[in-house]
Amino acid sequence: MTITLVFIAVMMAIFGGWLFSHSINVRPWEAAPADTGSTPMGRNGQLPPGVTAPRVGLAVFVAVATALFALTISAYLMRMEMGHDWRTLPTPGLLWLNTACLVLGSIALQWAWNGARRGDERSLRLGLGLGGGFTIAFVLGQGLAWQQLNAAGYYLVENPANAFFFLLTALHALHLLGGLAAWARTLFRVQRGAAPAAVRASVELCALYWHFLLLLWVVLFALLLNT
Amino acid sequence: MAEPGRESVSYAPAGEFDDMELSHPKTFLGKYIWSQDAKVIAIQYGITAMAIGVVALVLSILMRLQLGFPGTFALIDPGSYLQYVTMHGMIMVVYLLTALFLGGFGNYLIPLMCGARDMAFPYLNMLSYWFYLVAVLILVASFFVPGGASGAGWTLYPPQAISPGTPGIDGGILLMFISLMVFIAGFTMGGLNYIVTVLQARARGMTLMRMPLTIWGIFMATVMALLAFPALLVAVLMMLFDMLLGTSFFMPAMLTLGEQSGHEGGSPLLYQHLFWFFGHPEVYIVALPAFGIVSDILATHARKNIFGYRMMVWAIIIIAVLSFVVWAHHMFVSGMNPYFGFLFATTTLIIAVPTAIKVYNWVLTLWRGNIRMTVPMLFAIGFIFTFVNGGLSGLYLGNVTVDVPLADTYFVVGHFHMVMAVAPVLVVFGAIYHWYPKMTGRMLNDTLGKIHFWITFLGSYAIFYPMHFLGFAGVPRRYYAYGETGYIAESAQALNAFMSVAAIIVALTQLLFFFNLVWSYYRGRESGPNPWQATTLEWQTEHTPPRHGNFGETLPVVYRWAYDFSVPGAKQDYLPQNMPPEAVEYEDGGRGGGSAASPDEVRP
């Protein structure tokens, strides 16, 4: 559980530090006019301008998803040590190609986000379309990799290493599919003629979520390659 | 003791805030069924949780009937007894307490106490409830599938949970897994809302250190739940793989019914680590909201500020952090590395420090307070007693050498029922008596409430106190019947019968409570907006019960913390959080804010 504990410790340290900065030298029992309150927090321009509710919501969700994967990776490493039946499976070469797809998808969505910020409709549409396309290619590629492994006789039930391979890739793909649902909704709105400014918040959330899933995939891929 | 009038408290002028996008439903269905209003969702959560809670209560009575009068009731066989144990535990911990504290009280109180119009993401909030309802229905459905509900214990330990012969293996256990996954998905949606709303949607002037402790408790419990529930999700998912696809994450090679199972090399210990990584924080997910609510009830009904507010906040946070590094104290007898046991015993005992700080602060809040023995106050004081009792037996069980002989005896059952069943449930009742006037505009009947309190409080001691003695006598838990057991004294059976009778009385008393809820809704005394003379924002709303959008035209502005009771020198007994310093009247005729007010400014 070391990985999970490190993650929890980091989360709690960030949280504790943030709270400390809001509670040190604060005298809650003293009344004060709202505008000169000791630590002005709340809406209405008192929060840093970039901190919007959807972004915070995404950050919280990313933390939850990270906890899920940290726990699964912990289980992976513990199961590796606990049993004596672990036989590493060869990582299919196709995964490198899939990784490239996901990187391109992430870049394309970033491009779409930049386009939405500039009001550039062309790069918004193109970036959004390409981003989703590369991602679908990634998911299909993962499916193909599963098929290759099955064909080569690395069945799910054969060995815990195989089972974990399928479990981790499936969990990651499920998170991507959830993202694709949000992506499809945004694309639909763009196709219906929504202005770049109107979909900016949605595109931004998609792009940020994709970067997170890319990072997560890199970690998972590195784990699969090295163990 | 003058009351601050509505004109002396402060609201932000209309239009100063960019209003949230609230949905404005027109139809009955939109208002009360597919509602996106956090208050309606809260009540939906509350009713669903209490309904499934009654099912779990009935199951516990069935268990007590068997234990008190073994063999008398033909419908209870060993298999169904285990199903009652399992479903009672799982429902009470997850589907009643977690859902009621976070989904129920969280939804009702977070927007109102923070001074927000609604949750940050109302649509997601609605989805959260419907996921919860589906999870509950799946769980209820498991009673009716062939083979009945899950009987694998609420901890669902493998290999037992998915081996042939376990009650519910034909479908009940599968449905419980699915129900849990749906619950977790729904909870994640709700939890996102609670956190973002607390962080983003607080009223002007509501700094973190001015938040009522109720909000702190619910907020930290949500943070913990969002980090801990994934552990249960992973564990359940991997077990589903083992069960349906035949993998060996948790399942070792074994012979069942004379046949070699298809599994090999899996580690049941791994499951226990994952399960308790969720399971222990879960105890505090239930306890932290209770801590917060109790703090507010005590301060309000003792007319005193909470003692050591900042210490209380930090204690909540330290408990939250520590509770993630104590999980293996549930596994002292699991065969894990004994050095772990020492480590986890240490962290477990350290939790006693912030917890004791909280208990001392509650008692010091009562010290020389102007205590009003209202029904919520009775429940809050009852909570302190019960929590201390349950916490002290926890100190025994936290030590490896004491735990080893006591594990799997009734001592453990007595301990956790005191600390995480009776104590939080007393808070649930206290909170309902406290906030019911805000939710309905009417007071609950006082006499019925007092009868309810005394029978519930004394009755639960009659049920759970003797369990500690049974545990010392070595009576093992989870057994359907004890048969010819030489080492258990015969008087243990008399004690069991006594506990069963007490349990039946306590359970029947809850009918009084439900009757009170319904009767008072129609016939209760009108409460007015602020019957307890409380300071927090939910009592300062324009309408009681608050309407859609919570605060009418304007949102409140906050100038002070939630605990300005009996402020020295002030004429008013309490100062609402949104009362500006210059509106406070003092005994010597002066007004707050440093500047002397001209006479024509003085309001009645």
Contacts between the chains, C-beta under 8 A, distances in Angstrom:
chain1	res1	chain2	res2	distance
A	1	B	273	6.1
A	1	B	277	6.6
A	4	B	231	7.9
A	4	B	277	7.0
A	5	B	324	7.6
A	5	B	325	7.0
A	8	B	227	6.4
A	8	B	324	5.1
A	11	B	227	6.9
A	12	B	320	7.8
A	12	B	321	4.9
A	12	B	324	7.8
A	15	B	223	7.3
A	15	B	317	7.7
A	16	B	317	6.8
A	16	B	321	7.5
A	19	B	208	7.0
A	19	B	317	6.6
A	22	B	207	7.1
A	22	B	208	4.6
A	22	B	209	6.7
A	23	B	208	6.8
A	23	B	209	5.4
A	23	B	310	6.3
A	23	B	313	6.9
A	23	B	314	7.7
A	26	B	207	7.1
A	26	B	209	4.6
A	26	B	310	7.7
A	28	B	207	7.8
A	28	B	209	4.2
A	28	B	210	5.8
A	28	B	309	5.5
A	28	B	310	6.6
A	28	B	561	4.4
A	29	B	305	6.7
A	29	B	309	7.2
A	29	B	561	6.0
A	29	B	563	7.3
A	29	B	564	7.9
A	30	B	560	7.8
A	31	B	559	5.0
A	31	B	560	3.9
A	31	B	564	7.3
A	31	B	575	7.6
A	31	B	581	4.8
A	31	B	584	7.9
A	31	B	592	7.5
A	32	B	559	6.5
A	32	B	560	7.8
A	32	B	581	7.2
A	33	B	559	6.5
A	33	B	580	6.9
A	33	B	581	6.9
A	34	B	10	8.0
A	34	B	204	5.0
A	34	B	205	3.4
A	34	B	557	4.7
A	34	B	558	6.4
A	34	B	559	6.0
A	35	B	205	8.0
A	37	B	205	5.1
A	37	B	207	5.5
A	37	B	210	7.9
A	37	B	558	7.9
A	37	B	559	7.9
A	38	B	207	6.5
A	38	B	209	7.7
A	39	B	207	4.9
A	39	B	208	7.0
A	39	B	209	7.3
A	40	B	205	8.0
A	40	B	207	7.1
A	41	B	202	6.9
A	41	B	206	7.7
A	41	B	207	5.3
A	41	B	208	6.2
A	42	B	202	4.6
A	42	B	203	6.4
A	42	B	204	5.4
A	42	B	205	7.0
A	42	B	206	5.8
A	42	B	207	7.6
A	43	B	17	6.6
A	43	B	200	6.9
A	43	B	201	6.6
A	43	B	202	7.3
A	43	B	204	7.3
A	44	B	16	7.3
A	44	B	17	6.3
A	44	B	204	6.0
A	46	B	204	7.7
A	47	B	200	7.3
A	51	B	200	7.5
A	52	B	200	7.8
A	53	B	120	4.7
A	53	B	121	7.5
A	53	B	196	5.4
A	53	B	200	4.6
A	53	B	201	7.3
A	56	B	195	7.8
A	56	B	196	5.1
A	56	B	199	5.7
A	56	B	200	5.8
A	57	B	120	6.8
A	57	B	121	6.5
A	57	B	192	5.4
A	57	B	196	4.8
A	60	B	191	7.8
A	60	B	192	5.3
A	60	B	195	5.3
A	60	B	196	6.5
A	60	B	226	6.9
A	61	B	188	7.6
A	61	B	192	6.1
A	63	B	226	7.1
A	63	B	227	7.4
A	64	B	188	5.9
A	64	B	191	7.8
A	64	B	192	7.9
A	64	B	226	4.9
A	64	B	227	7.3
A	64	B	230	6.4
A	67	B	226	7.4
A	67	B	227	4.9
A	67	B	230	4.5
A	67	B	231	7.8
A	68	B	230	3.9
A	68	B	233	6.5
A	68	B	234	6.5
A	71	B	230	5.6
A	71	B	231	5.1
A	71	B	234	4.9
A	71	B	274	6.7
A	71	B	277	7.1
A	72	B	234	5.3
A	75	B	234	6.3
A	75	B	238	6.9
A	75	B	249	7.4
A	75	B	270	6.2
A	75	B	274	6.2
A	78	B	267	7.4
A	78	B	270	5.4
A	78	B	273	7.0
A	79	B	249	6.5
A	79	B	266	7.8
A	79	B	267	6.2
A	79	B	270	5.8
A	82	B	267	4.2
A	82	B	269	6.8
A	82	B	270	6.0
A	83	B	248	7.8
A	83	B	265	4.0
A	83	B	266	6.9
A	83	B	267	6.1
A	84	B	265	6.7
A	85	B	248	7.7
A	85	B	264	6.2
A	85	B	265	3.8
A	156	B	241	7.9
A	156	B	245	5.9
A	156	B	246	8.0
A	156	B	247	6.1
A	157	B	245	6.4
A	157	B	246	4.5
A	157	B	247	5.4
A	157	B	248	7.6
A	157	B	262	7.4
A	160	B	247	7.2
A	160	B	248	6.1
A	160	B	249	6.5
A	160	B	265	6.9
A	160	B	266	7.4
A	163	B	241	6.4
A	163	B	247	4.1
A	163	B	248	7.3
A	163	B	249	6.4
A	167	B	237	7.5
A	167	B	238	7.1
A	167	B	241	6.7
